[in-house]
Amino acid sequence: IHTGPLKLGETVEAIGHPKGYEFTITRGVISAMRRQRSAAIGSDNLVEFVQTDTPISEGNSGGPLLLKDAVIGVNDWIRVDKGSQNLNFSVSYNEIRSYLDRFKGK
């Protein structure tokens, strides 16, 4: 898992199996870091997301978002409403690390 800050504009890659095409790699850049509620968890807690223009589709969810050889996020969701384009979100490595730290030793 990545350590250190992320920079906007850095090149990232997503790996997944969109529509059954195994081990597909797509590339884009970090567009923003966002804290917002996650519909997936159904909680009022804010979750940190990495916003990217890296193409992700069904089958990419749960796969890694990589910066070089380090995981910076877990691909989660895309915004698909009318007028939206290239709005893709991954749960950030900070959230992943925090989650893992809470459950160490259990």
C-alpha positions in Angstrom: 0.0 0.0 0.0 1.3 3.5 -0.9 2.6 5.8 1.7 2.9 9.5 1.4 0.9 12.2 -0.3 -0.7 11.9 -3.7 -0.3 14.6 -6.3 -3.0 15.7 -8.7 -2.1 14.8 -12.3 0.0 11.7 -11.4 -0.5 8.8 -13.7 -2.4 5.8 -12.2 -3.6 2.5 -13.5 -6.6 0.3 -12.8 -6.6 -3.5 -13.1 -9.8 -5.5 -13.4 -12.0 -7.8 -15.3 -14.5 -5.5 -17.0 -17.3 -7.4 -18.8 -15.2 -10.5 -18.3 -12.1 -9.3 -20.1 -9.6 -10.6 -17.6 -6.7 -8.6 -16.3 -7.4 -5.4 -18.3 -5.2 -2.4 -17.4 -6.4 1.1 -18.0 -4.6 4.4 -17.4 -5.5 7.9 -16.3 -4.6 10.6 -13.8 -5.5 11.6 -10.3 -8.1 14.4 -10.7 -8.9 15.1 -7.0 -9.2 13.7 -3.5 -12.7 13.8 -2.2 -14.3 13.1 1.2 -18.0 12.2 0.9 -20.6 9.7 2.1 -20.5 6.3 0.5 -23.8 4.9 -0.8 -22.2 1.5 -0.7 -21.8 1.4 3.1 -25.0 3.3 3.8 -23.4 5.3 6.6 -23.2 9.0 7.4 -19.4 8.7 7.8 -17.3 10.5 5.3 -15.0 8.3 3.2 -11.9 9.5 1.3 -12.0 8.7 -2.4 -9.4 9.2 -5.1 -11.2 10.7 -8.1 -9.6 9.7 -11.4 -10.3 9.8 -15.1 -8.9 6.2 -15.4 -11.6 4.2 -17.1 -13.3 1.7 -14.8 -16.3 -0.4 -15.6 -18.3 -3.3 -14.1 -15.7 -5.8 -13.3 -13.2 -3.3 -12.1 -14.9 -2.7 -8.8 -12.8 -4.2 -6.0 -9.6 -4.1 -8.1 -6.6 -2.0 -7.3 -5.8 1.5 -8.4 -2.0 1.7 -8.7 0.6 4.4 -8.6 3.6 2.7 -10.1 3.8 -0.5 -8.1 1.8 0.6 -5.0 -1.9 0.4 -4.3 -3.4 3.8 -3.8 -7.1 2.8 -3.8 -9.7 0.2 -4.4 -11.9 0.9 -7.5 -15.4 1.5 -6.3 -17.8 3.5 -8.4 -18.4 5.8 -11.4 -20.7 8.7 -11.9 -22.9 7.9 -14.9 -25.7 10.6 -14.9 -26.3 12.7 -18.0 -23.5 15.1 -18.6 -20.9 13.2 -16.5 -17.8 11.9 -18.1 -14.6 10.4 -16.6 -15.8 10.7 -13.0 -14.4 7.5 -11.5 -13.8 6.9 -7.8 -11.6 4.6 -5.7 -11.6 4.2 -1.9 -8.3 5.8 -0.9 -5.3 4.0 0.6 -5.8 6.1 3.8 -9.2 4.5 4.2 -7.8 1.1 3.5 -5.0 1.5 6.0 -7.3 2.9 8.7 -9.7 -0.1 8.2 -6.9 -2.6 8.4 -5.4 -0.9 11.5 -8.7 -1.2 13.3 -8.9 -4.9 12.8 -5.3 -5.9 13.5 -5.0 -8.5 16.1 -8.7 -9.4 16.1 
